[in-house]
Structure formats: C-alpha cells, structure tokens
C-alpha cells in the first residue's frame, strides 16, 4: 500500500520527469509553419487589443487559443523587450501550453479511471498517456495544440457521465472555441443530453426547460469568450459572420483528399482535389457517405447502451472514423481519440491494442510528414510506408467498430485483475 506522502513524491517526480522531457524536446525545430503562425499570433494578441486581432493578422483559429497566446506573449515580454520571435526561449514558451495541458489531461484520466478501478490500474493508464510518445511528439516537437481542445472534450464527456450537464455544456463551448474539430461530438452531446434528461422520467415540459437552460448557458459562455474579438462590428449579422468564419475558412481552404493523413484517401495520394470523380461521385461525397454511415451507427450503439460510460469509447471511434474516412483531414486530427480511449482501457483490454497500435502509426505519420517538411519535399505517391501504415490504420478502425458493437457484452471486463 502506498501512503499519502509517497504518493505526493510520486506525483511530483512524474510531473518533473515529463516536464523535463518536454522542455528539452521543445527546443527542436517542429513544423515551422505552425510554430511561425503561433508566434505571430502571440505577438499580435499581446500588442493589439483583442478586437483588433483578426484585422491585424491572418488567423483561422477561433478565439480561445488566442487568449492563451496573449498570455504566452505577456510572459515572453519579460525575456525579450524587443519581442524577437526567433529565439529558442519563445519556441519553448509557445509549445508550453500544449505540454502542460498534456500533463493535466493525464491526471484527469487518472481521476476518471480511479472512480471505477483500483489505484494501480488508474496509474498505469495515466502513465500510458503522460509518456505516450505520439502525444509528446505532437506537443513538444511538432508544436501543435491539439491537447487544449482535447482536455475540454474529455471534461465534457466526464461531466456528461457524472450527470453535470450544465458543466458539460460549458466545457463543450470552450472546446469548440478552441478548435473546430470539437464540433464533431456536438451532435453526440445533444442527443445524449436529451437521453439523460428523458431517462430521469421528467415531465416533457421539465426536460425541455432543462435543455433550454443548458443551451443558454453554453451559448452564453461561447458568446462571452468570443465577443471581445468582434466588438468593432456593430451589426449582429456582421458579428455572427465573423464568429463563424474560423469554422469554415480552414475547411474551404484545404479542399483536398488527404492533407498528409495516413487514412483511406492516402491510397490515392496526398493533396489531390477532393471534387475529382470516383465511381460516379466525388471523393468528398464518398467521404460524407462513409463517415455519415459510421456516425449514425455510433449514435445508434451509444443511445441503445445503458452504460453511459460508452460515450468515451463512442467519441474515440468518432474521431478515429473522421480521421480515416473524411477528406480535408490533416495528419494530427486523430489526436483527440487517445484521451477518451485511454479512459476506456480499464473496461476492455482489447482497447489496449488499439491504443498502442494507433500510438505508433500516429507517431510515424507525424515523424514522416515532419521529415519531408524539413527536407523541403512532398511525400511521393506510391510510398510503401504510407500504404502499409494506412492499411494498418484502416484495419484497426474496423476492429474498433467491432469492439464498440460488442461493448455491452464485455463492459465488466477490467484491464487488470484486482
């Protein structure tokens, strides 16, 4: 039995080790385009008022991450009065929010799993995320910020399972304000919220009123956080158009099959226009059909399952399926899958294999793209490594769907014996 004092030392040690690894790796050159934009946005947010941010620089990111970049700029101003964006210190600082959030997410995973499993199981699962090489690579080396919307997605799921629907709505609003990809689970959130209210056998008027309250709170948080960036606009219609723009700009700008994602469309090559006909329909329409079928199936399985914890697994499959089946997908879009999938590993040991296989295919995807980026080349069509990795990913997706369909039968299976 580990006593309280030993646990405190253990937590501090784990945090320090993970932090040291991440700080060391953060000094290396990542994906230069992403890092450069984050630095520019941080400087613009710090020197301009929020309402002038989007008019001072180009940005396709929603407002919440800009708040974080403002704070990073505020901290960096103490290191560089001239705000030189080319220093190693600034690179480390730019990557620090994602690194810190990864660490916090791992402890959130521990707290969730600890509610249902023994300490040792929760600790192992936490460590599997805290020191996950793909998660570390994405945040500390590549320099992306997928961890920030991921933690709010995980919080949304946690609050839903806990029955705290208002908090779930707030977290959902912040996740959407961080990255548009978070919109993927919004229908799942709405449908399961309605299901939760109806399961309580509340009168129709009562649960509709409750749903309206959750919607108003979520919308209020969304508007309150977004509005400071759009105060220059006097018309409500102008404000709405500008708020929606970050959610459509990126999607419309990258109208290609696969943006270096090792998915279904990687077999036909990267960066190919997705309006090209294939078997009487365009690649884009095929992606809508394939993902739409998966989306409906996941909702069906989730709604008919009585155990609300399935929402973690369903969300993981949703992000995984979107990454594999949709066009206009970047190599990093599978990232939000790992946290909810880690939570579910204590219930079904089959998910351990999915988690680690996808960890290493995702890591290879990131490494391979970054390697070609650094040598100034595109990944050639017909690359054997791309074909093999994409085929593995496709096989794992089909297995994940099978595991989801049989979740009810194995839901009492634990990762480790007590």
Rosetta blueprint (number, residue, H / E / L):
1 X L
2 X L
3 X L
4 X H
5 X H
6 X H
7 X H
8 X H
9 X H
10 X H
11 X H
12 X H
13 X H
14 X H
15 X H
16 X H
17 X H
18 X H
19 X H
20 X H
21 X H
22 X H
23 X H
24 X H
25 X H
26 X H
27 X L
28 X L
29 X L
30 X L
31 X L
32 X H
33 X H
34 X H
35 X H
36 X H
37 X H
38 X H
39 X H
40 X H
41 X H
42 X H
43 X H
44 X H
45 X H
46 X H
47 X H
48 X L
49 X L
50 X H
51 X H
52 X H
53 X H
54 X H
55 X H
56 X H
57 X L
58 X L
59 X L
60 X L
61 X L
62 X L
63 X H
64 X H
65 X H
66 X H
67 X H
68 X H
69 X H
70 X H
71 X H
72 X H
73 X H
74 X H
75 X H
76 X H
77 X L
78 X L
79 X L
80 X L
81 X L
82 X L
83 X L
84 X L
85 X L
86 X L
87 X L
88 X H
89 X H
90 X H
91 X H
92 X H
93 X H
94 X H
95 X H
96 X H
97 X H
98 X H
99 X H
100 X H
101 X H
102 X H
103 X H
104 X H
105 X H
106 X H
107 X H
108 X H
109 X H
110 X H
111 X H
112 X H
113 X H
114 X H
115 X L
116 X L
117 X L
118 X L
119 X H
120 X H
121 X H
122 X H
123 X H
124 X H
125 X H
126 X H
127 X H
128 X H
129 X H
130 X H
131 X L
132 X L
133 X H
134 X H
135 X H
136 X H
137 X H
138 X H
139 X H
140 X H
141 X H
142 X H
143 X L
144 X L
145 X L
146 X H
147 X H
148 X H
149 X H
150 X H
151 X H
152 X H
153 X H
154 X H
155 X H
156 X H
157 X H
158 X H
159 X H
160 X H
161 X H
162 X L
163 X L
164 X L
165 X H
166 X H
167 X H
168 X H
169 X H
170 X H
171 X H
172 X H
173 X H
174 X H
175 X H
176 X H
177 X H
178 X H
179 X L
180 X H
181 X H
182 X H
183 X H
184 X H
185 X H
186 X H
187 X H
188 X H
189 X H
190 X H
191 X H
192 X H
193 X H
194 X H
195 X H
196 X H
197 X H
198 X H
199 X H
200 X L
201 X L
202 X L
203 X L
204 X H
205 X H
206 X H
207 X H
208 X H
209 X H
210 X H
211 X H
212 X H
213 X H
214 X H
215 X H
216 X H
217 X H
218 X H
219 X H
220 X H
221 X H
222 X H
223 X H
224 X H
225 X H
226 X H
227 X H
228 X L
229 X L
230 X L
231 X L
232 X L
233 X L
234 X L
235 X L
236 X H
237 X H
238 X H
239 X H
240 X H
241 X H
242 X H
243 X H
244 X H
245 X H
246 X H
247 X H
248 X H
249 X H
250 X H
251 X H
252 X H
253 X H
254 X L
255 X L
256 X E
257 X L
258 X E
259 X E
260 X E
261 X L
262 X L
263 X L
264 X H
265 X H
266 X H
267 X H
268 X H
269 X L
270 X L
271 X L
272 X L
273 X E
274 X L
275 X L
276 X L
277 X E
278 X E
279 X L
280 X L
281 X E
282 X E
283 X H
284 X H
285 X H
286 X H
287 X H
288 X H
289 X H
290 X H
291 X H
292 X H
293 X H
294 X H
295 X H
296 X H
297 X H
298 X H
299 X H
300 X H
301 X H
302 X H
303 X H
304 X H
305 X L
306 X L
307 X L
308 X L
309 X L
310 X H
311 X H
312 X H
313 X H
314 X H
315 X H
316 X H
317 X H
318 X H
319 X H
320 X H
321 X H
322 X H
323 X H
324 X H
325 X H
326 X L
327 X L
328 X L
329 X E
330 X E
331 X L
332 X L
333 X L
334 X L
335 X L
336 X L
337 X H
338 X H
339 X H
340 X H
341 X H
342 X H
343 X H
344 X H
345 X L
346 X L
347 X L
348 X L
349 X L
350 X H
351 X H
352 X H
353 X H
354 X H
355 X H
356 X H
357 X H
358 X H
359 X H
360 X H
361 X H
362 X H
363 X H
364 X H
365 X H
366 X H
367 X H
368 X H
369 X H
370 X H
371 X H
372 X H
373 X H
374 X H
375 X L
376 X L
377 X L
378 X L
379 X L
380 X L
381 X L
382 X L
383 X L
384 X H
385 X H
386 X H
387 X H
388 X H
389 X H
390 X H
391 X H
392 X H
393 X H
394 X H
395 X H
396 X H
397 X H
398 X H
399 X H
400 X H
401 X H
402 X H
403 X H
404 X H
405 X H
406 X L
407 X H
408 X H
409 X H
410 X H
411 X L
412 X L
413 X L
414 X L
415 X L
416 X L
417 X L
418 X L
